[in-house]
Amino acid sequence: MRADARRNYERLLATSVEVVAEQGADASLEEIARRAGVGSATLHRHFPGRAALLEAVFRERVENLCTLAAELATAPSPGDALVTWLRAVVAHASAARGLGAALLLGAKEGREYHAKILDAGHRLLARAQQAGEANEATGIDDLLLLVNAISLATEDDADRADALLTLVVAGVRRPKPVR
């Protein structure tokens, strides 16, 4: 890809992530092109249809969560690292507004993304459990189910989402021993 085409693609993707977070999966493609500072034809050259654009947005979000998990894998407090990542997952799920349904992510790509998120979260949870900072009975499937439920229940209320996540975390975290 030429340098200018690459820049246009990256600008379109970044703008798409932003606009989809604001407006959901039904976001106007014309609005995305306008905000990215390109023409509609440029958008369609990079993303032949809405599904291709939304899939790229979803992939970008999942990759960001996995990158964050990898960065947190060596954090001094495994329990805090897990909580930081869970907060990012809540933000992701809230901002993804309708992406999964729009893409019908029950297909191969959906399973791959789900597996990547599970794997990233499992590594953080296992590390927190090994450090004695998370309950051993907690599973990543249950945690992610709760996080997604919080996101759905608090779609536009970040403060309430944070309060509910704090309750979930309180049930997962093991109290630090008093010295």
N, C-alpha and C positions, 0 to 999 in steps of 0.2 A: 504494500500500500504506500502510495506517495505520502510525503510528509504532510502536505495540506489536507489530503483525504483522511489521514490518521488523526490530525487535529480536529477535523470536522466530526469524525466518528466519536472521539473522546468527548468533545463538547456536547454532541447530541446525547450521548449516554449519560453524562453528568446532569444535563438539563432534564432528561427523561426521569432520572431517579428523583430529582427535586419535584417535578410537576406531578408525577404519579403519587408521591408522598402527600402532596397537597390535594389532588383531585381524584385519586384512585385510578383504577385500571381503565376507566372510560375517558381519561384525559385526552384532550384534543391534540391530535398529531400536528395540526397547523400551529397551535399554541407552542408546542415543543419546538418546532422548527423556528418560529419567530423568536422565542427566547434564546435559542442557541445561536441566532444570528445567521441562519442559513435558509435556503429556499426549501420548499416542500419536495422538490425533485431530489435535492441532496439527501434529505431524510429518507426518502423512498429508495434511493440508491444503496444506502447502508442498511436499511431495514425495510424489506419489501412489503411488509404488512404489520399490522398492530401486534400480532402474535410474536413476530420476530423481535420487535422492539421490547415488548413486555418480558420475553424470555431473557433478553440481554440484561434488562433491569434486575430481574430476579437473580440471575447468575451473579451479577455484580454484588448484590446485597449478600448473598450466601458466601461468596468469596471473601467479602469484608469481615463477616462473622468468623469465618475459619482463620483468617489472618490474625484477627484480634485474639482468638483462642490460642494460637501459636505464640503470639507475643506474651500472653499472660501465663504461659506454661512454666515460666521460670520466675514468676513474681514471688517475692519473699513470703507472702501469706497466701497459700493455696485457697483458703476459704474466701478471702477478699477477692482473689482473682476470679473465682467462680461467680461471686455476686456481681462483679463488674461485667462479666460476660452475659449473665442472665439479664441485666439491665439493658445491655445492647440488643439482646434477643427480643425483649419487650418492645424496644424502639423499632427494631426491624419489622416485627409482626404488625405493629401499629401503622407503620409507614407503608407496608406492603398492600394495604387496603384493596382487597379484591384481586390481587395478582394471581394467587393460586387458582381461584375459581375461573378467572379469565383465561388462564392457560390450560385448564384442566390437567393440573400437574399430577394426575394419577399415572401418567405415562412414565416411560423410562427416565426422562430428565427429572421428573418429580421425585422418583425413588432415589436417584443419584444425589440430588440436593438434600433430601431428607437424611440420607445416609451420611453425607458430609457433616451436616449439623449435629447429628447424633454422635458421630465419632469425635468431633471437636469438643462437644459438651461432656462426653463420657471421660475423655482424658482429663479435663479440668476437675470433674467430680471425683474421679478415682484418686487424683493427687490430693484433693482436699480430704477425702476419706482416709487415705494413708497417713496424712499428717494429723489425723484426729480432729479435723476442723469441720467435718460433715458426717452426718449420721450414715452408718454403713447400710442401713435398710433402704436408703433413698436410691431410686433408679433414675437415670437420665430421661427415660421415656415419660415417667410421671412428672418430673420437673418441667420438661418442655410442654407437656399437656397443660399444666397449671399456668405456665408463662403465656401460652397462646390463649388460654381462657381469659387471663387478665387483660391481654391486648384487645380481645374482642369485646369484653365487658366495659372497657374504659377507653374506647377508641380515640376520643378527643380530650381526655382528661389525664394528662401526664402525672399530675400530683396524686390522683387517686390510684393510678397504675403503680406508682412508686410505693404508695402506702400498702397496697395489696401485695406487691412483691416483697416488701419488708416482712409482712406476716409469713409468707411462704418461706423466706430465708430463715426466719426465726425457728421454723419447724425443722429445717434442714441442718442448720449450724449446730455444732456441739458447743456447749459453753466452755470457754477457756478456763483452765484450772486456776484457782486463786492461789497465789504464792505467799 
